[in-house]
């Protein structure tokens, strides 16, 4: 007997629903992040801090390239238009009628990489008759902006030292907080070295007696070594020696100021200026001032 078994019907599988693509989700997420990143970059590019950073980086890189191969401790300062030794923290200038009318506020405000003008030596007199025409204005206006000042006399060895000292003190009145008075001696003026030293000795003695402050002696390196070294060692020396990375002088020399350039460009002054450095920190500088 033949069995007619009924074949089971094939089971139909329900269609599988496709899940949302993970790729699309990831793509959407990256899109949002990209937009945020672009917006952030846009804000940075518009920020003045960004441009300041770029400018500083470019300036540093350019200075590094321009000074490449030179002494790393004797760098070029573009705004001052000179090279400045970096071992000194206190800087100054010295001026006379040659610089004309000075805008001292601009002088005080000028700064590059922490280098700025802290002090100024100002010419007052010369010989026994000449008063610098800009002295009184400079002596009055520079301290108003916070620049510490000292006055100097251009010494004429052919003239009586004591008379020159009297003339100098008739013109300059020093006060507490000023730098000591300075005598600028850099020529024999037709007399012997012995005569020059005698007149200078009389000048220094008179000024110290009247002010109770030992004057500073200014001179060029050669003149000092030829005629002054060993004679006035108790007086602080302010020495001129230009365009050198360091002052090569006997370590026993009692120097505190170095006039290392005569070609500095200073804001507020329409003529090149002598640029000076003080050997010492702020405490030593304050100690030097008239008490």
PyMOL commands that set and color helices and strands:
alter all, ss='L'
color gray80, all
select helices_A, chain A and resi 22-46+48-66+97-99+104-109+135-144+161-171+193-211+221-228+282-288
alter helices_A, ss='H'
color red, helices_A
select strands_A, chain A and resi 74-77+82-85+90-95+111-112+115-126+130-131+148-154+182-184+216-220+237-240+255-264+273-278
alter strands_A, ss='S'
color yellow, strands_A
deselect
rebuild
show_as cartoon
